[in-house]
Amino acid sequence: MATIKRKTLMGKKLSFTLTLVFILFASSSALWADISITGTVQQPLILSLRDLENHQSLTVRFSEITAEGHSSRGEVYYRGVPLKALLEMACIDKEAGADFSKPIDLAILVKNKAGIQVVLSWGEVMDRNPSEVILALSATKNAPNAKAETGSEGLEHQTGFPKLVIASDMYADRSLNDVRSIEVLNVTSKLSFTKAKTLSAPETVFTGAIKNPFTLKDLSGFHRVETEVRQWGGGKENQSLKKFSGVPLRTLLDKAGIAHDTNTVFLISAADGYRCLFSYGEVYMNLLGERIIIADTLDNRPLDKGGKFEFVAPDEPSSGRWIKSVSKIEVMKLKPAPAFYIISAGCGDASLITLDAVSYMAKADAVICSDDLKKRFSRFIGDKPVLFDVMPYIEKVFKKNNPKLPSEERSKLLKEKKDKAGAMVRELLNKGQSIAFLEYGDPTLFTTGIWWIRKYLKDEEIKIVPGVSSFNGANAAIAKDTTCKGAVILSAPWALKSNEGLIKSAAEQGATLALFMGLEDLPNLMPLFQKYYADTAPVAVVYYAGYAEKEKVIRTTLKEVPKIVAKEPEKFMGVLYIGGCLENDVKGYHFN
């Protein structure tokens, strides 16, 4: 027998790519101030107010007046961090292999503590002056002897920080207090792009979230405007002055009957799939939005290079978001439907959580998890309400917690509690809120019992986020490919008791047999194992797979394993392997 104890993080090949997410998580501050940056980024971030304070800040002057004429405090000086700088830290990046690699069709969703969301485009944040969009950390009223307002003191009307301030907007409708999450969204991931030498688009279709879809064939009947543009780009080093004539985009969108909503974006596409995205705020809340046009003439001559119309944004720093041969303008409302996320929290230490798990936790408005997971992932959960712990709803645990209740009464009480919890979940989903359930290990492998809640959910509301299970962790601990002979049988004790053929097949075929949660049942299973395996068959037991400080691997034989397991204090957190790829195991192998 050989015993392996490890003091370092297990399975480096499992955790190497995952540890990146923790590089910027070290600092701490009040949880209410934490914000997340997730989505189409290489490096998801969780940043506290203190983290933001450590960044270089700037000050902008902004008028707190809404489009309806309401004013909360008049003109205010806000000091904060450019959103552009934070997104650069997160490294906005499309998926590898995307046929349209330019980020100009990405949207940025900003959500606050109350669940209110506004949408910006990549172009208005990343391709413009950094001072135009900031996360404000303090504010000073534009008045003599005014004092700075911080998180809880100052101006007459309290501001919640961090606060999204878009200084280029005419109105404060997109300003957002108590920002909690920022998600970079690829809204066009399913669209294709094939670069063409020549383009042909004799008309432009207006479609999507509009009341009056129509096809634009000519601009007759519309009020025309002219604009002179000093344009960079197009492969030329020198700038050129051009004069376009056409119709304001606002005019055409109003004809289409759009809903005036700060969660709306406009996707403008060429015939070959080249595209860009503009936000509602850019078009309707920025003075420069008046100058965005659909043009049909250039320098007093009709456009004649394959497309009848060109999308012209004259105040863009470059022509990257200009679209020639416009074939479609799609109006999209980016208000995600509420969802129930079943998320893998990993099988052990917090380092085994995946980037996807972090991203989906950020999207949730409420959480279901154990006290242990709440403490372990408090940085990601922040001030989101934890609805309940699912463990007491598992029948075995409920029976243990209520030993004196008769069976029938206990079942009735458990059903009542589940109905109450399910009703709570249903109510939040109906209100448009998303919920994250944190599951130990992988949610689809020997779960703790969340699946009872499915009766209260719609299938389309469920999203499973996979992760590292104890099986993955234990495989890394024994340093073996458990499928080296072509197969591995993964089973719970009750399945082996009711299907002896699984054991027989594994032994005869040389497949590895992996037993979950079977340490207590080992004495009852030994007669079955000994019926098909020799006493010398190799066995490995991994205790606390994925827990760096607790994990222990025991390598022994089938004959010796009952005595060894009986001496160990832990009777549940273990994965047991028999035969298969354990043959010729390396004795005394240690991890450094």
ABEGO torsion letter per residue (X at the ends): XBBBBBABBBGAAAAAAAAAAAAAAABBBBAAABBBBBEBBABBBBBBAAAAAABBBBBBBBBBBBAAGBBAAEBBBBBBBBAAAAAAAAGBBBBBGBABABAAABBBBBBBAAGBBBBBBAAAAAABBAAABBBBABBBBBBBGBBBBBAABEBABBBBOBBBBBAABABAAABBBGBABBBBBBAAAABBBBBBABBBBABBBBBEBBABBBBBABABGBBBBBBBBBBBEGGBABBBBBBBBBBBAAAAAAAAGBBBBAABBBBBBBAAGBBBBBBAAAAAABAAAAABBBBABBGGBBBABGBABBBBBAABABAAABBBGBABBBBBBBBBBBBBBBBBAEABBAAABBAAAAAAAAABABBBBBAAAAAAAAAAAEABBBABBAAAABAAAAAAABAABBAAAAAAAAAAAAAAAAAAAAAAAAAGBBBBBBBBEBAABGBAGAAAAAAABBAAABBBBBBBBAAAAAAAAAGBBAAAAGBBBBBBAAAAAABAAAAAAAAAAGBBBBBBGAAAAAAAAAAAAAAABBAABBBBBBBGBGBAAABBBBBBBAAAAAAAAAABABAABBBBBBEEAABGBBBGBBBX
